[in-house]
Amino acid sequence: MIGHFSNTAKEVMGRAGWHAQKYEHFYRDTNHLLLALSEEEGNAVDSLFSMHQFTIEQIESGLLALSPVGSWGISMGRVPNTKNVEAALIGAERWRIWFQVRSVEPEHILLGVLQGRNKAVELLHHLGVSPIQFRDDLLESIGVHPPI
């Protein structure tokens, strides 16, 4: 599936894995994706995080509140994805197809993450934002009217 990912989307996935290792988490989960996405610059995802006035530090703090350092063990080498990440990546691919574009971009990953019940959605609730509103704001920022 990673074959349809843009270089930027691949970098997001790599950073999410790096964050998982940094916090001694054995798996890359959706909260690691959310943190990696919050580091994006100059795109719709960056604008969305700015609009909601989220800082990387807030997201990192929320991640650690939900998944303390070392809470999932330690991974050596490649960090495997949780089932929730796999579902989010399938969702990202579906969004890519729906948008009729060549590659999955960071905004597609975020839309995929926001589709399910997972740690990223829990983290957004922890930060006081509705994941549905977050999704709708992202869709509007890229010129798509949110579904009812």
C-alpha positions as CSV (number, residue, x, y, z in Angstrom):
1,M,0.0,0.0,0.0
2,I,2.9,2.4,0.7
3,G,3.5,2.4,-3.1
4,H,0.8,5.0,-3.6
5,F,2.2,7.3,-0.9
6,S,3.8,10.6,-1.7
7,N,7.3,11.2,-0.3
8,T,5.7,13.5,2.2
9,A,3.3,10.9,3.4
10,K,6.1,8.4,3.6
11,E,8.0,10.9,5.8
12,V,5.0,11.2,8.1
13,M,4.9,7.4,8.5
14,G,8.6,7.4,9.2
15,R,8.3,10.1,11.8
16,A,5.4,8.3,13.5
17,G,7.6,5.2,13.8
18,W,10.4,7.3,15.2
19,H,8.0,8.8,17.8
20,A,6.9,5.3,18.8
21,Q,10.5,4.3,19.3
22,K,11.4,7.5,21.1
23,Y,8.7,6.8,23.7
24,E,9.6,3.1,23.9
25,H,6.3,2.0,22.3
26,F,6.4,-1.3,20.5
27,Y,3.8,-0.4,17.9
28,R,3.1,2.7,15.7
29,D,-0.4,3.7,16.6
30,T,-2.7,6.5,15.4
31,N,-1.6,8.9,18.2
32,H,2.0,8.6,16.8
33,L,0.6,9.5,13.3
34,L,-1.3,12.5,14.8
35,L,2.0,13.7,16.4
36,A,3.9,13.2,13.1
37,L,1.1,15.0,11.2
38,S,1.3,17.9,13.6
39,E,4.9,18.5,12.5
40,E,3.8,19.1,8.9
41,E,4.5,22.5,7.4
42,G,3.0,24.5,4.5
43,N,0.0,22.3,3.7
44,A,-3.6,21.8,4.7
45,V,-2.7,19.7,7.7
46,D,-0.4,22.4,9.0
47,S,-3.2,25.0,8.5
48,L,-5.7,22.8,10.4
49,F,-3.4,22.4,13.4
50,S,-2.7,26.2,13.4
51,M,-6.4,27.0,13.1
52,H,-7.1,24.9,16.2
53,Q,-4.1,26.4,17.9
54,F,-2.5,23.1,18.6
55,T,1.2,22.9,19.3
56,I,3.4,19.9,18.9
57,E,4.0,20.1,22.6
58,Q,0.3,19.9,23.4
59,I,-0.1,16.8,21.2
60,E,3.1,15.2,22.6
61,S,1.8,15.8,26.1
62,G,-1.6,14.3,25.3
63,L,0.1,11.3,23.7
64,L,2.2,10.7,26.8
65,A,-0.9,11.1,29.0
66,L,-2.6,8.3,27.0
67,S,0.5,6.2,26.5
68,P,3.3,6.8,29.0
69,V,6.9,6.2,28.0
70,G,7.7,2.5,27.9
71,S,4.0,1.5,28.3
72,W,4.1,-0.8,25.3
73,G,7.6,-2.2,25.5
74,I,10.6,-1.4,23.3
75,S,10.9,-2.0,19.6
76,M,14.2,-2.7,17.9
77,G,14.3,-1.9,14.2
78,R,11.1,-1.5,12.2
79,V,8.1,-0.5,14.2
80,P,5.0,-2.5,13.2
81,N,1.6,-0.8,12.8
82,T,-1.4,-1.5,15.0
83,K,-4.6,-2.6,13.4
84,N,-6.0,0.9,13.8
85,V,-3.1,2.3,11.8
86,E,-3.7,-0.3,9.1
87,A,-7.3,0.7,9.0
88,A,-6.3,4.4,8.8
89,L,-4.0,3.7,5.9
90,I,-6.8,1.8,4.1
91,G,-9.0,4.8,4.8
92,A,-6.2,7.1,3.4
93,E,-6.1,5.1,0.2
94,R,-9.8,5.4,-0.1
95,W,-9.7,9.1,0.3
96,R,-6.9,9.2,-2.4
97,I,-9.2,7.4,-4.8
98,W,-12.2,9.6,-3.9
99,F,-10.1,12.7,-4.5
100,Q,-8.9,11.1,-7.8
101,V,-5.2,12.0,-7.1
102,R,-2.1,10.0,-7.8
103,S,-0.6,9.7,-4.3
104,V,-1.8,9.5,-0.7
105,E,-0.8,12.8,1.0
106,P,-0.7,13.8,4.7
107,E,-4.3,15.1,4.6
108,H,-5.5,11.7,3.4
109,I,-3.7,10.0,6.2
110,L,-5.3,12.4,8.7
111,L,-8.8,11.7,7.2
112,G,-8.1,8.0,7.5
113,V,-7.1,8.4,11.1
114,L,-10.2,10.4,11.9
115,Q,-12.5,7.6,10.6
116,G,-12.3,5.3,13.5
117,R,-12.2,4.9,17.2
118,N,-8.6,5.0,18.0
119,K,-5.9,6.7,20.2
120,A,-5.7,9.7,17.9
121,V,-9.4,10.3,18.2
122,E,-9.1,9.9,22.0
123,L,-6.2,12.3,22.0
124,L,-8.3,14.9,20.1
125,H,-11.1,14.5,22.7
126,H,-8.4,14.9,25.4
127,L,-7.4,18.2,23.7
128,G,-11.0,19.4,23.7
129,V,-11.8,19.1,20.0
130,S,-14.4,17.0,18.2
131,P,-12.8,14.7,15.7
132,I,-15.8,15.2,13.4
133,Q,-15.3,19.0,13.6
134,F,-11.6,18.5,13.0
135,R,-12.4,16.4,9.9
136,D,-14.9,18.9,8.6
137,D,-12.5,21.8,9.1
138,L,-9.8,19.8,7.1
139,L,-12.3,19.1,4.3
140,E,-13.4,22.7,4.1
141,S,-9.7,23.9,4.1
142,I,-9.1,21.8,0.9
143,G,-12.3,23.0,-0.7
144,V,-14.6,20.0,-0.1
145,H,-17.9,20.4,1.7
146,P,-18.1,17.9,4.6
147,P,-20.7,15.2,4.5
148,I,-23.8,15.7,6.5
